[in-house]
Amino acid sequence: MHLDQPLSDKEFNELDKFLMSDRVGDDGMTMDALHGYLTAIAIGPEAIAMAEWLPTVWGLPDQGEPAFKNAKEMEHITNLIARFMNEIAITFEVAPQEYEPLFCVMEQNGKELIDGETWAWGFWEGMQLREAAWEPIYESNIAELLRPIYLLGAEQIEEEELPLVDTPEKCHKLAVQLEAAIPEIRRFWAPLRKSGVATVKRENPKLGRNDTCDCGSGKKYKKCCGAEPTIH
C-alpha cells in the first residue's frame, strides 16, 4: 500500500479501534487528537521525523510503544498512521481549501455543537515538540489566532480564562475560530518552514591536495589519505 493513498473508511475505523483499545495508554491519542497533532506537525515551523513524534501518540512513556501482537501488526498500524499524516500533508499541498479539522460534534439542547477540545489538545501537543521554533508566531500579527488553540487545548490555562471555556456554546465558538485560523497559521509558516535535516558543519577546514596530511605521516594529502585507491 502506497503511503500517499488515503485511508479507506475501513482502515480509518481499524485505526480508531486500535487507538481506543487498552493497548494504548490513558494519555494516548484518539483519532481527533491525532488529526490535530499531525496537522501541527504538517504546517508548523519545521519537518519532524516520524520516529520522534510517534511515541507521543501511544501515551506510554514507560513502555514506549503498545504491546503489538507481532511485527506485522506493528508495521500495519504505523503504516496507517503514516498514511494518515501524508493525507493531511498532501491535502494542504494540493487542495488546502478542502482541509477540515476532525472535530467531534455533540447535541446540546437540540443544537449541534462542535467539540474541538480533543483536536486542539492534539495540535497543542504537536506544537510542544518544537516549542521554541513556534515562538516567532507569537510576535507576529496573527498571534491572536493561536488563542482558541491555547484555550481549548493547553493542559492548563489561567484561572481568569476559565469562564471563556465553561460552556459547550463557548467552546463551539472557539472551535469555529480555530478552524478559520488554520489556513492563516499555515500561510505564516510556509515560507519559513525548515526541512528538519541538519546541516553538517566541518570542525576543521577542508584539506587541499597539496597540504600536509592530518594523519601525522608528514606526507602531502594527495600522496597519503587523499591518494586514489589502487585497482588490482
C-alpha positions as CSV (number, residue, x, y, z in Angstrom):
1,M,0.0,0.0,0.0
2,H,1.5,3.3,-1.1
3,L,2.0,6.0,1.7
4,D,0.2,8.6,-0.4
5,Q,-3.0,6.6,-0.6
6,P,-5.7,8.0,1.8
7,L,-7.2,5.7,4.4
8,S,-10.4,3.9,3.4
9,D,-13.3,4.1,5.8
10,K,-12.5,0.5,6.9
11,E,-8.8,1.4,7.7
12,F,-9.9,4.6,9.5
13,N,-12.2,2.6,11.7
14,E,-9.5,0.0,12.2
15,L,-7.0,2.6,13.4
16,D,-9.7,4.3,15.5
17,K,-10.4,0.9,17.2
18,F,-6.8,0.3,17.9
19,L,-6.2,3.8,19.4
20,M,-9.3,3.3,21.6
21,S,-8.1,-0.1,22.9
22,D,-6.4,-0.7,26.2
23,R,-3.1,-1.4,24.5
24,V,-2.7,2.4,24.1
25,G,-2.1,4.5,27.3
26,D,-4.7,6.6,29.1
27,D,-2.9,9.6,27.6
28,G,-2.8,8.1,24.1
29,M,-4.4,9.9,21.2
30,T,-7.8,9.3,19.7
31,M,-8.4,9.9,16.0
32,D,-9.4,13.5,16.5
33,A,-6.4,14.3,18.8
34,L,-4.1,12.5,16.3
35,H,-5.5,14.7,13.5
36,G,-4.8,17.8,15.4
37,Y,-1.3,16.6,16.4
38,L,-0.4,15.7,12.8
39,T,-1.8,19.0,11.5
40,A,0.5,20.9,13.8
41,I,3.5,18.9,12.6
42,A,2.4,19.2,8.9
43,I,2.1,23.0,8.9
44,G,4.5,24.0,11.7
45,P,7.9,25.6,11.6
46,E,9.9,22.5,10.6
47,A,9.5,19.0,9.5
48,I,9.8,16.3,12.2
49,A,10.7,12.7,11.7
50,M,8.0,10.1,12.5
51,A,10.4,8.3,14.9
52,E,10.3,11.4,17.1
53,W,6.6,12.2,17.0
54,L,5.1,8.7,17.0
55,P,5.8,7.8,20.7
56,T,3.6,10.6,21.9
57,V,0.7,9.1,20.0
58,W,0.8,6.0,22.2
59,G,0.7,7.8,25.6
60,L,3.0,5.1,27.1
61,P,6.1,7.0,28.4
62,D,7.4,4.0,30.4
63,Q,6.5,1.2,28.0
64,G,7.4,3.2,24.9
65,E,5.0,1.5,22.5
66,P,1.9,-0.7,22.6
67,A,2.2,-4.4,23.0
68,F,1.7,-5.3,19.4
69,K,0.7,-8.9,18.7
70,N,3.7,-9.2,16.3
71,A,5.9,-7.3,14.0
72,K,3.4,-7.5,11.2
73,E,0.7,-5.7,13.3
74,M,3.2,-3.0,14.4
75,E,4.1,-2.4,10.7
76,H,0.5,-2.3,9.7
77,I,-0.7,0.2,12.4
78,T,2.3,2.5,12.0
79,N,1.7,2.4,8.2
80,L,-1.9,3.5,8.8
81,I,-0.7,6.4,10.9
82,A,2.0,7.4,8.3
83,R,-0.7,7.4,5.6
84,F,-3.0,9.5,7.8
85,M,-0.2,12.0,8.2
86,N,0.6,12.0,4.5
87,E,-3.1,12.5,3.7
88,I,-3.1,15.7,5.8
89,A,0.1,17.0,4.3
90,I,-1.0,16.3,0.7
91,T,-4.3,18.0,1.3
92,F,-2.5,21.1,2.4
93,E,-0.2,20.9,-0.6
94,V,-2.7,20.1,-3.3
95,A,-6.1,21.3,-2.1
96,P,-5.7,23.4,1.1
97,Q,-9.3,24.7,0.7
98,E,-10.6,21.2,1.3
99,Y,-8.8,20.7,4.7
100,E,-11.2,20.3,7.7
101,P,-10.2,19.6,11.3
102,L,-11.6,16.3,12.5
103,F,-13.8,17.7,15.2
104,C,-16.4,15.8,17.2
105,V,-20.0,17.0,17.1
106,M,-22.4,16.8,20.0
107,E,-26.0,17.7,20.5
108,Q,-26.9,20.2,23.2
109,N,-30.5,21.4,23.7
110,G,-31.5,20.3,20.3
111,K,-28.5,22.1,18.6
112,E,-25.4,20.5,17.1
113,L,-22.2,21.9,18.7
114,I,-18.6,21.4,17.7
115,D,-16.4,19.8,20.4
116,G,-12.9,20.8,19.3
117,E,-11.1,20.3,22.7
118,T,-9.5,17.0,21.9
119,W,-8.4,18.1,18.4
120,A,-7.0,21.3,19.9
121,W,-5.1,19.3,22.6
122,G,-3.5,17.2,19.9
123,F,-2.5,20.3,18.0
124,W,-1.1,21.8,21.2
125,E,0.9,18.6,21.8
126,G,2.3,18.9,18.2
127,M,3.4,22.5,18.9
128,Q,5.2,21.4,22.1
129,L,7.6,19.2,20.0
130,R,9.1,22.4,18.7
131,E,8.0,24.9,21.3
132,A,11.0,27.3,20.8
133,A,10.6,27.1,17.0
134,W,6.9,28.3,17.3
135,E,7.9,31.4,19.2
136,P,8.1,33.8,16.2
137,I,4.4,33.4,15.5
138,Y,3.6,34.8,19.0
139,E,5.4,38.0,17.9
140,S,3.6,38.2,14.6
141,N,0.4,40.0,13.6
142,I,-1.5,36.7,13.7
143,A,-0.6,35.8,17.3
144,E,-4.2,36.1,18.4
145,L,-5.2,33.3,16.1
146,L,-3.4,30.8,18.4
147,R,-5.6,31.8,21.3
148,P,-8.5,29.4,20.6
149,I,-6.0,26.5,20.3
150,Y,-4.5,27.5,23.6
151,L,-7.8,27.9,25.4
152,L,-9.2,24.6,24.1
153,G,-6.0,22.5,24.0
154,A,-3.5,23.6,26.6
155,E,-3.1,21.4,29.7
156,Q,-3.6,24.4,31.9
157,I,-5.0,27.8,31.4
158,E,-5.1,30.8,33.7
159,E,-7.9,30.8,36.3
160,E,-9.3,34.1,34.9
161,E,-9.6,32.4,31.5
162,L,-11.8,29.5,32.7
163,P,-15.0,31.5,32.1
164,L,-14.1,31.5,28.4
165,V,-14.5,27.7,28.1
166,D,-17.1,26.9,30.8
167,T,-20.0,26.1,28.4
168,P,-20.3,23.9,25.3
169,E,-21.5,27.0,23.4
170,K,-18.4,29.0,24.2
171,C,-16.2,26.0,23.2
172,H,-18.1,25.7,20.0
173,K,-17.4,29.3,19.1
174,L,-13.7,28.9,19.8
175,A,-13.6,25.8,17.6
176,V,-15.1,27.8,14.7
177,Q,-12.5,30.4,15.3
178,L,-9.8,27.7,15.4
179,E,-10.8,26.2,12.1
180,A,-10.7,29.6,10.4
181,A,-7.2,30.2,11.9
182,I,-5.5,27.1,10.5
183,P,-5.1,28.4,6.9
184,E,-3.5,31.6,8.3
185,I,-1.1,29.7,10.5
186,R,-0.1,27.5,7.6
187,R,0.5,30.6,5.4
188,F,2.7,32.1,8.1
189,W,5.0,29.1,8.3
190,A,5.0,28.1,4.6
191,P,7.9,30.4,3.5
192,L,9.8,29.8,6.8
193,R,9.4,26.1,7.2
194,K,12.7,24.1,7.6
195,S,13.3,20.7,6.3
196,G,14.4,19.3,9.7
197,V,17.6,18.0,8.1
198,A,20.6,19.2,9.9
199,T,23.5,20.8,8.0
200,V,26.8,19.2,8.9
201,K,29.4,21.8,9.8
202,R,33.0,20.9,9.4
203,E,35.0,21.4,12.6
204,N,38.2,21.8,10.6
205,P,38.9,23.4,7.2
206,K,38.9,21.1,4.3
207,L,42.4,19.9,3.3
208,G,43.9,20.9,0.0
209,R,45.6,18.2,-2.1
210,N,49.0,19.8,-1.5
211,D,48.5,20.3,2.2
212,T,50.3,18.1,4.8
213,C,48.0,15.2,5.6
214,D,46.5,15.5,9.1
215,C,47.1,11.8,9.8
216,G,50.6,12.6,11.1
217,S,52.5,10.9,8.3
218,G,54.2,14.1,7.2
219,K,53.3,13.4,3.5
220,K,51.2,15.6,1.3
221,Y,47.5,14.8,1.5
222,K,47.4,13.7,-2.2
223,K,50.2,11.2,-1.6
224,C,48.7,9.9,1.6
225,C,45.0,9.6,2.7
226,G,43.9,11.5,-0.4
227,A,45.5,9.2,-2.8
228,E,43.4,7.4,-5.4
229,P,42.9,3.8,-4.5
230,T,44.9,1.2,-6.4
231,I,42.7,-1.1,-8.5
232,H,44.0,-4.7,-8.7
